[in-house]
Amino acid sequence: MQLQDNDDKARRALEDGNLASADLPEAERELLELVRTITLHAYKTTDDQVEKLRQLQWTDEQIAEAVYIAALFAFFNRVADAFGLANPNYDDLLKGRPVASLTNDDKEID
């Protein structure tokens, strides 16, 4: 969120889990509600949630991608917790540093 905009109110609302006060467009808020449901109680996900996202112009592919990403993060977090892995503190490591480019244009690939 910090990389995409500087809206501190929205960032704080999201960190607190208060999506209603995040001042997000309805489509984004509803997608985040689905992600929250998947993260906390995946078995409570409903057809109505998915249908509402479709009505808000999310495609099935976009909805599926959100589901996959939420599930992957949950998986990685649970594996790390199960093995007692330490928090890598990425925020502290990156503070004040630009995010590296994701391209390999300047590197040779074997």
Secondary structure as UniProt FT lines:
FT   TURN            2..4
FT   HELIX           8..15
FT   TURN            16..17
FT   HELIX           19..21
FT   HELIX           26..41
FT   HELIX           42..44
FT   HELIX           47..55
FT   TURN            56..57
FT   HELIX           60..82
FT   TURN            83..84
FT   HELIX           90..94
FT   TURN            95..96
FT   TURN            105..106
//
